Structures are given as structure tokens and as C-alpha cells.
Amino acid sequence: MVFWLLAVFAMVWNGPPPADRNADTALVLGAAIDGDQPSPVFAARIDYAIDLLAAGRVQRIVLTGGVGEGETLSEAEIARDYALERDVAPQDIWVETASGTTMENLAFAQPVNLGKDVGTIIVVSDPLHLTRAMQMALDLGYDAVPGPTPYTRYQTIGTQWPFALREVYFLHHYWLFGE
């Protein structure tokens, strides 16, 4: 059991390597917001997607995330406003505003739910989150590659360990319950 948990922890800690290929869409997984601004973690994800768009590695960005408890705007709407303030063209931004979890971010952004064909995707999130997110994306049938944010907010061991342990738990939860 201990060996298994260590192996899963190592899988999460190392994460999937960043993709070298281009894709049609950068699919940004939602994260917390601070009032009417993305949290630093969410901003890092959005910034990386904007970088991918500016470099011509993707043609569009899909921003995900619903309305949290006590909030009036969805994570995706706040992310869209953030991207627009950084000169991303409105037609290059699609939003999914109903999701509340990683699985829902991915499921609700599927073409059948979004009403648009996202094509191939780069899943944009924190490096420690991508093992689980990529497994979900592939299980949902996406043609997906990982896009770990190069400027994650989880820089120190003190912030990385709790996040990684949380991901080990949620990866097991996904394997057991599919969510």
C-alpha cells in the first residue's frame, strides 16, 4: 500500500511532460477568483493560454468555470474579462460557465456541450494538477496534450506538498468514482 501511494505521488509530482505540438485550442481549467479578478493561480493559467495563443500554438482559448458560492460572475467570465484586458480578441475566446469541478470543466467544454468543435486541445493547468486532468481529458475522448503553466504559484516545497497530496487523494477518487 505504501509503495502504491509513493508511486502515485511520484506520478503526480513529476506530472506529464509539456507538449511540443500545437493544437486548435488551449482549454484552461477553472480555479478560484478573488472578487472580480482571477486568483493568482487562475491568472497564471490564463496568462499561459494567452502566451500559447500569441505564439501561434493554438487558435483559441476555452475558459472554464462556473459561478461559485457567494459569487455573481462565473470563473470563466472573469477569466474572459482578464484576457480581453490583455488584448486577446473576443472571437478567440470561448467560455464554459456551468462547471464546478475539474471533470465538469472538461466535460462541459466538450463540443456537444459547448456547441463548438474545440478540436485538439492543450489542457492548461498547474503541473501538479495535470496528471489527473489529463487522465480525465483522455477518458472523455479528447485529443489532448498537457500544458503545465511554467509560472505556477506553487513554487516552494511548503506549497507543493499539500497540493500534491491533495491530487493523490483526488486521483484515487477519480479512479474509484469517475469524478
TORPA-4810 file (N, C-alpha, C, O; in nm, 3 decimals):
<nodes>
NODE_1_0.082_-0.119_0.000_0.000_0.000_0.000_0.087_0.126_0.000_0.061_0.220_-0.076_M
NODE_2_0.190_0.128_0.085_0.279_0.244_0.093_0.351_0.262_-0.040_0.365_0.375_-0.089_V
NODE_3_0.398_0.152_-0.100_0.466_0.161_-0.228_0.371_0.219_-0.334_0.412_0.303_-0.414_F
NODE_4_0.247_0.174_-0.334_0.148_0.224_-0.430_0.131_0.376_-0.413_0.135_0.450_-0.512_W
NODE_5_0.111_0.421_-0.290_0.091_0.563_-0.266_0.213_0.645_-0.305_0.200_0.755_-0.359_L
NODE_6_0.331_0.591_-0.279_0.454_0.661_-0.320_0.464_0.668_-0.473_0.506_0.770_-0.528_L
NODE_7_0.425_0.560_-0.540_0.429_0.558_-0.686_0.331_0.661_-0.744_0.364_0.732_-0.838_A
NODE_8_0.210_0.667_-0.688_0.112_0.764_-0.736_0.159_0.906_-0.705_0.143_0.996_-0.788_V
NODE_9_0.216_0.926_-0.587_0.269_1.057_-0.552_0.378_1.099_-0.652_0.380_1.213_-0.698_F
NODE_10_0.466_1.007_-0.686_0.573_1.037_-0.783_0.513_1.071_-0.920_0.563_1.160_-0.989_A
NODE_11_0.408_1.001_-0.958_0.342_1.027_-1.085_0.284_1.169_-1.086_0.297_1.241_-1.185_M
NODE_12_0.220_1.209_-0.977_0.163_1.344_-0.966_0.276_1.447_-0.960_0.271_1.548_-1.029_V
NODE_13_0.376_1.420_-0.878_0.486_1.515_-0.858_0.560_1.544_-0.989_0.591_1.659_-1.019_W
NODE_14_0.587_1.439_-1.065_0.659_1.457_-1.191_0.567_1.511_-1.301_0.612_1.584_-1.389_N
NODE_15_0.441_1.475_-1.296_0.343_1.522_-1.394_0.378_1.481_-1.535_0.489_1.434_-1.561_G
NODE_16_0.284_1.499_-1.625_0.315_1.469_-1.764_0.404_1.579_-1.822_0.391_1.695_-1.783_P
NODE_17_0.492_1.544_-1.914_0.580_1.647_-1.972_0.499_1.742_-2.062_0.398_1.702_-2.119_P
NODE_18_0.544_1.867_-2.073_0.473_1.961_-2.159_0.475_1.915_-2.303_0.570_1.850_-2.348_P
NODE_19_0.372_1.951_-2.375_0.359_1.910_-2.514_0.446_1.998_-2.604_0.462_2.117_-2.580_A
NODE_20_0.501_1.936_-2.707_0.577_2.010_-2.806_0.494_2.042_-2.929_0.540_2.113_-3.019_D
NODE_21_0.373_1.993_-2.934_0.292_2.014_-3.054_0.191_2.128_-3.036_0.155_2.165_-2.925_R
NODE_22_0.148_2.180_-3.148_0.043_2.280_-3.149_-0.091_2.210_-3.138_-0.100_2.089_-3.154_N
NODE_23_-0.195_2.288_-3.111_-0.330_2.234_-3.102_-0.427_2.341_-3.149_-0.388_2.456_-3.171_A
NODE_24_-0.552_2.303_-3.163_-0.654_2.401_-3.201_-0.688_2.494_-3.085_-0.709_2.613_-3.105_D
NODE_25_-0.693_2.438_-2.964_-0.749_2.510_-2.850_-0.665_2.491_-2.725_-0.615_2.382_-2.698_T
NODE_26_-0.649_2.600_-2.649_-0.597_2.590_-2.513_-0.719_2.587_-2.422_-0.793_2.685_-2.413_A
NODE_27_-0.740_2.476_-2.354_-0.853_2.461_-2.263_-0.802_2.488_-2.122_-0.728_2.408_-2.066_L
NODE_28_-0.843_2.601_-2.066_-0.795_2.646_-1.935_-0.889_2.595_-1.827_-1.007_2.630_-1.826_V
NODE_29_-0.837_2.515_-1.737_-0.919_2.465_-1.627_-0.942_2.575_-1.525_-0.850_2.649_-1.490_L
NODE_30_-1.065_2.585_-1.479_-1.103_2.690_-1.385_-1.030_2.680_-1.253_-0.978_2.575_-1.216_G
NODE_31_-1.029_2.792_-1.183_-0.969_2.799_-1.050_-1.039_2.913_-0.977_-1.129_2.977_-1.031_A
NODE_32_-0.996_2.937_-0.857_-1.063_3.037_-0.774_-1.053_3.177_-0.832_-0.965_3.208_-0.913_A
NODE_33_-1.145_3.260_-0.788_-1.144_3.402_-0.822_-1.140_3.482_-0.692_-1.181_3.435_-0.586_I
NODE_34_-1.091_3.604_-0.704_-1.087_3.698_-0.591_-1.173_3.817_-0.629_-1.126_3.911_-0.694_D
NODE_35_-1.301_3.814_-0.590_-1.393_3.921_-0.628_-1.416_3.919_-0.777_-1.476_3.825_-0.830_G
NODE_36_-1.369_4.022_-0.847_-1.388_4.028_-0.992_-1.257_4.005_-1.068_-1.244_4.043_-1.184_D
NODE_37_-1.161_3.942_-1.001_-1.032_3.911_-1.062_-0.999_3.763_-1.044_-1.039_3.702_-0.945_Q
NODE_38_-0.926_3.705_-1.139_-0.880_3.568_-1.117_-0.779_3.564_-1.004_-0.700_3.657_-0.985_P
NODE_39_-0.782_3.454_-0.929_-0.680_3.435_-0.825_-0.544_3.427_-0.894_-0.539_3.407_-1.016_S
NODE_40_-0.434_3.442_-0.820_-0.301_3.428_-0.883_-0.283_3.294_-0.955_-0.219_3.288_-1.060_P
NODE_41_-0.338_3.186_-0.899_-0.327_3.055_-0.963_-0.401_3.055_-1.097_-0.349_3.008_-1.198_V
NODE_42_-0.524_3.109_-1.097_-0.604_3.115_-1.219_-0.539_3.209_-1.321_-0.535_3.178_-1.440_F
NODE_43_-0.489_3.322_-1.275_-0.424_3.417_-1.364_-0.304_3.353_-1.434_-0.281_3.378_-1.553_A
NODE_44_-0.228_3.272_-1.362_-0.112_3.205_-1.424_-0.158_3.112_-1.536_-0.091_3.101_-1.639_A
NODE_45_-0.271_3.044_-1.517_-0.324_2.956_-1.622_-0.369_3.037_-1.743_-0.338_3.001_-1.857_R
NODE_46_-0.440_3.144_-1.718_-0.489_3.228_-1.827_-0.371_3.290_-1.902_-0.368_3.292_-2.025_I
NODE_47_-0.273_3.340_-1.828_-0.154_3.401_-1.890_-0.083_3.302_-1.982_-0.039_3.338_-2.091_D
NODE_48_-0.073_3.178_-1.938_-0.005_3.078_-2.021_-0.086_3.051_-2.149_-0.028_3.037_-2.256_Y
NODE_49_-0.217_3.043_-2.137_-0.300_3.024_-2.256_-0.285_3.142_-2.351_-0.280_3.123_-2.473_A
NODE_50_-0.279_3.262_-2.298_-0.257_3.381_-2.381_-0.122_3.371_-2.451_-0.111_3.405_-2.568_I
NODE_51_-0.020_3.325_-2.380_0.113_3.306_-2.441_0.107_3.205_-2.555_0.167_3.226_-2.660_D
NODE_52_0.032_3.095_-2.534_0.019_2.994_-2.640_-0.051_3.053_-2.762_-0.010_3.027_-2.875_L
NODE_53_-0.153_3.133_-2.740_-0.225_3.198_-2.850_-0.134_3.296_-2.923_-0.128_3.297_-3.046_L
NODE_54_-0.063_3.379_-2.848_0.027_3.478_-2.908_0.140_3.413_-2.988_0.185_3.469_-3.088_A
NODE_55_0.184_3.297_-2.944_0.291_3.225_-3.014_0.240_3.146_-3.134_0.319_3.086_-3.206_A
NODE_56_0.109_3.146_-3.155_0.051_3.072_-3.267_0.041_2.922_-3.242_0.021_2.845_-3.336_G
NODE_57_0.055_2.881_-3.117_0.048_2.738_-3.086_-0.096_2.689_-3.076_-0.121_2.569_-3.087_R
NODE_58_-0.191_2.781_-3.053_-0.334_2.749_-3.052_-0.407_2.860_-3.128_-0.355_2.970_-3.148_V
NODE_59_-0.530_2.828_-3.169_-0.610_2.926_-3.243_-0.711_2.997_-3.155_-0.763_3.103_-3.190_Q
NODE_60_-0.739_2.937_-3.039_-0.840_2.994_-2.949_-0.815_2.945_-2.808_-0.735_2.855_-2.783_R
NODE_61_-0.887_3.009_-2.715_-0.880_2.972_-2.574_-1.022_2.940_-2.528_-1.115_3.015_-2.554_I
NODE_62_-1.038_2.828_-2.459_-1.163_2.798_-2.391_-1.138_2.815_-2.242_-1.051_2.749_-2.184_V
NODE_63_-1.214_2.904_-2.181_-1.202_2.933_-2.038_-1.318_2.865_-1.967_-1.433_2.877_-2.009_L
NODE_64_-1.289_2.793_-1.860_-1.391_2.715_-1.792_-1.409_2.760_-1.648_-1.318_2.817_-1.587_T
NODE_65_-1.527_2.734_-1.596_-1.554_2.759_-1.455_-1.685_2.830_-1.434_-1.715_2.930_-1.499_G
NODE_66_-1.763_2.777_-1.343_-1.896_2.830_-1.314_-1.895_2.935_-1.205_-1.791_2.988_-1.166_G
NODE_67_-2.014_2.962_-1.156_-2.036_3.061_-1.051_-2.022_2.992_-0.916_-2.094_2.897_-0.886_V
NODE_68_-1.928_3.039_-0.836_-1.907_2.982_-0.703_-2.006_3.038_-0.602_-2.075_3.136_-0.627_G
NODE_69_-2.010_2.973_-0.489_-2.099_3.016_-0.382_-2.066_3.160_-0.340_-1.950_3.192_-0.311_E
NODE_70_-2.167_3.244_-0.338_-2.149_3.383_-0.298_-2.097_3.473_-0.409_-2.077_3.593_-0.387_G
NODE_71_-2.075_3.418_-0.527_-2.024_3.496_-0.641_-2.139_3.534_-0.734_-2.244_3.470_-0.732_E
NODE_72_-2.118_3.637_-0.814_-2.219_3.676_-0.912_-2.176_3.648_-1.055_-2.260_3.632_-1.144_T
NODE_73_-2.046_3.642_-1.078_-1.994_3.610_-1.211_-1.924_3.474_-1.206_-1.873_3.432_-1.102_L
NODE_74_-1.922_3.407_-1.319_-1.853_3.279_-1.325_-1.702_3.300_-1.335_-1.655_3.407_-1.372_S
NODE_75_-1.629_3.196_-1.301_-1.484_3.199_-1.317_-1.449_3.228_-1.463_-1.358_3.307_-1.490_E
NODE_76_-1.520_3.165_-1.555_-1.490_3.182_-1.698_-1.516_3.325_-1.744_-1.441_3.378_-1.826_A
NODE_77_-1.620_3.387_-1.695_-1.649_3.526_-1.735_-1.541_3.621_-1.683_-1.498_3.712_-1.754_E
NODE_78_-1.497_3.599_-1.561_-1.389_3.682_-1.505_-1.260_3.656_-1.583_-1.185_3.749_-1.611_I
NODE_79_-1.236_3.531_-1.619_-1.117_3.497_-1.698_-1.125_3.562_-1.836_-1.025_3.610_-1.888_A
NODE_80_-1.245_3.563_-1.896_-1.261_3.627_-2.027_-1.228_3.776_-2.017_-1.154_3.830_-2.100_R
NODE_81_-1.282_3.843_-1.915_-1.253_3.985_-1.897_-1.103_4.009_-1.880_-1.048_4.105_-1.934_D
NODE_82_-1.039_3.923_-1.803_-0.894_3.932_-1.782_-0.819_3.918_-1.915_-0.726_3.994_-1.942_Y
NODE_83_-0.860_3.821_-1.997_-0.794_3.800_-2.127_-0.820_3.918_-2.221_-0.731_3.960_-2.294_A
NODE_84_-0.942_3.970_-2.220_-0.974_4.085_-2.305_-0.890_4.207_-2.266_-0.846_4.282_-2.353_L
NODE_85_-0.868_4.226_-2.136_-0.783_4.336_-2.089_-0.639_4.321_-2.136_-0.563_4.418_-2.139_E
NODE_86_-0.602_4.200_-2.173_-0.466_4.172_-2.222_-0.465_4.158_-2.374_-0.377_4.094_-2.431_R
NODE_87_-0.563_4.219_-2.438_-0.570_4.233_-2.583_-0.595_4.105_-2.660_-0.559_4.095_-2.778_D
NODE_88_-0.655_4.005_-2.596_-0.698_3.887_-2.670_-0.827_3.924_-2.742_-0.917_3.983_-2.683_V
NODE_89_-0.836_3.890_-2.869_-0.954_3.923_-2.949_-1.075_3.844_-2.899_-1.062_3.725_-2.869_A
NODE_90_-1.191_3.908_-2.889_-1.311_3.839_-2.838_-1.343_3.710_-2.913_-1.388_3.613_-2.852_P
NODE_91_-1.322_3.707_-3.043_-1.354_3.587_-3.121_-1.258_3.471_-3.092_-1.284_3.357_-3.133_Q
NODE_92_-1.149_3.498_-3.023_-1.053_3.393_-2.988_-1.080_3.333_-2.850_-1.005_3.247_-2.804_D
NODE_93_-1.188_3.379_-2.785_-1.221_3.332_-2.650_-1.358_3.268_-2.651_-1.457_3.329_-2.693_I
NODE_94_-1.364_3.144_-2.604_-1.492_3.077_-2.580_-1.500_3.050_-2.431_-1.398_3.027_-2.366_W
NODE_95_-1.622_3.054_-2.376_-1.636_3.031_-2.233_-1.736_2.920_-2.204_-1.833_2.900_-2.276_V
NODE_96_-1.708_2.850_-2.097_-1.796_2.746_-2.041_-1.822_2.791_-1.899_-1.728_2.799_-1.820_E
NODE_97_-1.946_2.820_-1.864_-1.975_2.888_-1.739_-2.056_2.806_-1.638_-2.107_2.862_-1.541_T
NODE_98_-2.068_2.676_-1.658_-2.153_2.596_-1.569_-2.077_2.502_-1.477_-2.135_2.449_-1.383_A
NODE_99_-1.949_2.479_-1.501_-1.876_2.374_-1.429_-1.831_2.418_-1.291_-1.813_2.537_-1.263_S
NODE_100_-1.812_2.318_-1.205_-1.765_2.344_-1.070_-1.649_2.256_-1.027_-1.592_2.276_-0.920_G
NODE_101_-1.613_2.158_-1.110_-1.503_2.066_-1.077_-1.417_2.048_-1.202_-1.454_2.089_-1.311_T
NODE_102_-1.302_1.986_-1.184_-1.215_1.958_-1.297_-1.286_1.872_-1.401_-1.279_1.902_-1.521_T
NODE_103_-1.354_1.767_-1.357_-1.425_1.681_-1.451_-1.532_1.760_-1.526_-1.548_1.743_-1.647_M
NODE_104_-1.604_1.845_-1.456_-1.706_1.926_-1.522_-1.642_2.027_-1.616_-1.697_2.052_-1.724_E
NODE_105_-1.528_2.087_-1.579_-1.459_2.179_-1.671_-1.440_2.111_-1.805_-1.470_2.168_-1.910_N
NODE_106_-1.389_1.989_-1.801_-1.359_1.916_-1.923_-1.486_1.866_-1.992_-1.499_1.880_-2.114_L
NODE_107_-1.578_1.809_-1.917_-1.699_1.753_-1.976_-1.787_1.861_-2.037_-1.839_1.843_-2.147_A
NODE_108_-1.804_1.973_-1.968_-1.892_2.079_-2.017_-1.830_2.155_-2.134_-1.901_2.226_-2.205_F
NODE_109_-1.700_2.143_-2.153_-1.634_2.210_-2.266_-1.628_2.122_-2.390_-1.576_2.164_-2.494_A
NODE_110_-1.681_2.001_-2.382_-1.683_1.914_-2.499_-1.770_1.977_-2.607_-1.865_2.049_-2.577_Q
NODE_111_-1.739_1.950_-2.732_-1.816_2.011_-2.842_-1.967_1.995_-2.830_-2.041_2.088_-2.861_P
NODE_112_-2.014_1.880_-2.785_-2.157_1.858_-2.775_-2.221_1.952_-2.672_-2.337_1.990_-2.687_V
NODE_113_-2.146_1.989_-2.569_-2.197_2.078_-2.465_-2.169_2.225_-2.495_-2.252_2.311_-2.467_N
NODE_114_-2.052_2.252_-2.550_-2.013_2.389_-2.580_-2.081_2.439_-2.707_-2.097_2.560_-2.727_L
NODE_115_-2.121_2.345_-2.793_-2.183_2.384_-2.918_-2.083_2.426_-3.024_-2.120_2.479_-3.128_G
NODE_116_-1.956_2.401_-2.998_-1.849_2.437_-3.091_-1.743_2.327_-3.086_-1.722_2.265_-2.982_K
NODE_117_-1.680_2.304_-3.198_-1.577_2.200_-3.204_-1.444_2.255_-3.155_-1.384_2.340_-3.221_D
NODE_118_-1.399_2.208_-3.041_-1.273_2.257_-2.985_-1.152_2.194_-3.054_-1.041_2.247_-3.042_V
NODE_119_-1.171_2.083_-3.125_-1.060_2.017_-3.195_-0.959_1.960_-3.098_-0.994_1.913_-2.990_G
NODE_120_-0.833_1.965_-3.137_-0.726_1.918_-3.050_-0.705_2.022_-2.941_-0.724_2.142_-2.963_T
NODE_121_-0.665_1.976_-2.823_-0.651_2.070_-2.712_-0.519_2.055_-2.638_-0.458_1.948_-2.634_I
NODE_122_-0.478_2.167_-2.581_-0.373_2.169_-2.480_-0.446_2.199_-2.350_-0.506_2.305_-2.335_I
NODE_123_-0.440_2.106_-2.256_-0.504_2.124_-2.127_-0.410_2.209_-2.040_-0.299_2.167_-2.007_V
NODE_124_-0.456_2.329_-2.004_-0.373_2.423_-1.929_-0.412_2.421_-1.782_-0.526_2.448_-1.746_V
NODE_125_-0.314_2.388_-1.699_-0.334_2.390_-1.554_-0.198_2.387_-1.486_-0.093_2.391_-1.551_S
NODE_126_-0.202_2.380_-1.354_-0.079_2.370_-1.276_-0.015_2.233_-1.299_-0.086_2.134_-1.316_D
NODE_127_0.118_2.227_-1.300_0.185_2.100_-1.326_0.138_1.986_-1.236_0.122_1.873_-1.283_P
NODE_128_0.115_2.013_-1.109_0.074_1.907_-1.017_-0.071_1.863_-1.039_-0.110_1.757_-0.990_L
NODE_129_-0.148_1.939_-1.109_-0.289_1.908_-1.136_-0.305_1.827_-1.264_-0.409_1.763_-1.285_H
NODE_130_-0.205_1.829_-1.350_-0.222_1.775_-1.485_-0.227_1.624_-1.497_-0.283_1.573_-1.594_L
NODE_131_-0.172_1.550_-1.404_-0.182_1.404_-1.413_-0.329_1.363_-1.412_-0.373_1.287_-1.497_T
NODE_132_-0.403_1.414_-1.315_-0.546_1.382_-1.305_-0.625_1.444_-1.420_-0.709_1.377_-1.480_R
NODE_133_-0.599_1.569_-1.450_-0.673_1.638_-1.556_-0.652_1.570_-1.691_-0.747_1.556_-1.768_A
NODE_134_-0.531_1.529_-1.720_-0.504_1.463_-1.848_-0.573_1.328_-1.855_-0.626_1.291_-1.960_M
NODE_135_-0.573_1.255_-1.746_-0.641_1.126_-1.747_-0.790_1.147_-1.775_-0.850_1.072_-1.853_Q
NODE_136_-0.849_1.247_-1.712_-0.990_1.277_-1.736_-1.014_1.318_-1.881_-1.108_1.270_-1.944_M
NODE_137_-0.930_1.405_-1.934_-0.946_1.452_-2.072_-0.939_1.336_-2.171_-1.021_1.327_-2.262_A
NODE_138_-0.842_1.250_-2.153_-0.827_1.135_-2.243_-0.944_1.039_-2.228_-0.992_0.983_-2.327_L
NODE_139_-0.990_1.018_-2.104_-1.105_0.931_-2.081_-1.232_0.988_-2.144_-1.321_0.912_-2.183_D
NODE_140_-1.241_1.120_-2.154_-1.356_1.183_-2.218_-1.346_1.185_-2.370_-1.439_1.229_-2.439_L
NODE_141_-1.233_1.137_-2.422_-1.218_1.126_-2.567_-1.150_1.244_-2.634_-1.148_1.251_-2.757_G
NODE_142_-1.096_1.335_-2.556_-1.024_1.447_-2.617_-0.895_1.400_-2.683_-0.832_1.306_-2.636_Y
NODE_143_-0.858_1.467_-2.789_-0.723_1.456_-2.845_-0.645_1.566_-2.773_-0.642_1.680_-2.818_D
NODE_144_-0.582_1.529_-2.663_-0.527_1.628_-2.571_-0.383_1.603_-2.536_-0.336_1.489_-2.532_A
NODE_145_-0.314_1.713_-2.510_-0.178_1.709_-2.457_-0.171_1.805_-2.339_-0.251_1.898_-2.330_V
NODE_146_-0.076_1.783_-2.248_-0.068_1.869_-2.130_-0.001_2.002_-2.159_0.090_2.012_-2.241_P
NODE_147_-0.048_2.104_-2.088_0.012_2.237_-2.094_0.034_2.289_-1.953_-0.042_2.374_-1.906_G
NODE_148_0.138_2.240_-1.885_0.164_2.287_-1.749_0.208_2.433_-1.748_0.296_2.472_-1.825_P
NODE_149_0.149_2.512_-1.661_0.188_2.652_-1.652_0.334_2.661_-1.610_0.373_2.600_-1.510_T
NODE_150_0.414_2.735_-1.684_0.556_2.746_-1.647_0.579_2.835_-1.526_0.687_2.834_-1.467_P
NODE_151_0.478_2.912_-1.490_0.492_3.002_-1.374_0.384_2.969_-1.273_0.300_3.053_-1.240_Y
NODE_152_0.389_2.848_-1.224_0.295_2.805_-1.121_0.314_2.884_-0.993_0.425_2.928_-0.962_T
NODE_153_0.207_2.901_-0.920_0.214_2.970_-0.792_0.268_2.877_-0.683_0.302_2.922_-0.574_R
NODE_154_0.274_2.749_-0.712_0.322_2.652_-0.613_0.472_2.632_-0.633_0.515_2.537_-0.698_Y
NODE_155_0.551_2.723_-0.577_0.695_2.727_-0.600_0.777_2.659_-0.491_0.885_2.606_-0.518_Q
NODE_156_0.727_2.660_-0.369_0.805_2.609_-0.256_0.756_2.470_-0.217_0.643_2.431_-0.247_T
NODE_157_0.841_2.397_-0.151_0.802_2.265_-0.100_0.680_2.278_-0.010_0.592_2.191_-0.011_I
NODE_158_0.675_2.384_0.068_0.563_2.406_0.160_0.429_2.423_0.090_0.325_2.390_0.147_G
NODE_159_0.429_2.472_-0.033_0.304_2.483_-0.108_0.284_2.363_-0.201_0.170_2.325_-0.230_T
NODE_160_0.393_2.304_-0.249_0.382_2.192_-0.342_0.333_2.064_-0.274_0.248_1.994_-0.329_Q
NODE_161_0.386_2.034_-0.156_0.349_1.909_-0.088_0.199_1.898_-0.063_0.140_1.796_-0.099_W
NODE_162_0.136_1.998_-0.002_-0.008_1.985_0.023_-0.088_1.971_-0.107_-0.184_1.893_-0.114_P
NODE_163_-0.049_2.046_-0.210_-0.119_2.036_-0.338_-0.102_1.897_-0.397_-0.198_1.838_-0.446_F
NODE_164_0.020_1.843_-0.393_0.045_1.710_-0.448_-0.031_1.602_-0.370_-0.088_1.512_-0.429_A
NODE_165_-0.031_1.612_-0.238_-0.106_1.515_-0.157_-0.255_1.522_-0.186_-0.322_1.419_-0.193_L
NODE_166_-0.306_1.642_-0.204_-0.447_1.660_-0.242_-0.475_1.593_-0.376_-0.579_1.528_-0.394_R
NODE_167_-0.383_1.609_-0.469_-0.400_1.548_-0.601_-0.394_1.396_-0.596_-0.465_1.328_-0.670_E
NODE_168_-0.310_1.341_-0.509_-0.306_1.196_-0.491_-0.443_1.148_-0.444_-0.495_1.048_-0.495_V
NODE_169_-0.500_1.217_-0.348_-0.634_1.182_-0.300_-0.737_1.191_-0.413_-0.812_1.096_-0.435_Y
NODE_170_-0.740_1.304_-0.485_-0.842_1.323_-0.588_-0.821_1.231_-0.709_-0.917_1.197_-0.777_F
NODE_171_-0.698_1.192_-0.735_-0.674_1.095_-0.843_-0.734_0.960_-0.805_-0.797_0.894_-0.888_L
NODE_172_-0.716_0.919_-0.681_-0.779_0.795_-0.635_-0.931_0.807_-0.637_-1.001_0.712_-0.675_H
NODE_173_-0.981_0.921_-0.598_-1.126_0.944_-0.603_-1.178_0.929_-0.746_-1.283_0.868_-0.769_H
NODE_174_-1.105_0.985_-0.841_-1.144_0.971_-0.981_-1.140_0.826_-1.027_-1.233_0.779_-1.092_Y
NODE_175_-1.034_0.754_-0.993_-1.025_0.613_-1.032_-1.140_0.532_-0.974_-1.192_0.442_-1.040_W
NODE_176_-1.179_0.562_-0.852_-1.285_0.486_-0.786_-1.426_0.527_-0.829_-1.513_0.442_-0.847_L
NODE_177_-1.448_0.657_-0.845_-1.585_0.707_-0.866_-1.607_0.776_-1.000_-1.720_0.811_-1.034_F
NODE_178_-1.501_0.795_-1.077_-1.517_0.856_-1.208_-1.551_1.004_-1.205_-1.605_1.059_-1.301_G
NODE_179_-1.518_1.069_-1.095_-1.548_1.212_-1.086_-1.436_1.287_-1.019_-1.444_1.409_-1.003_E
</nodes>
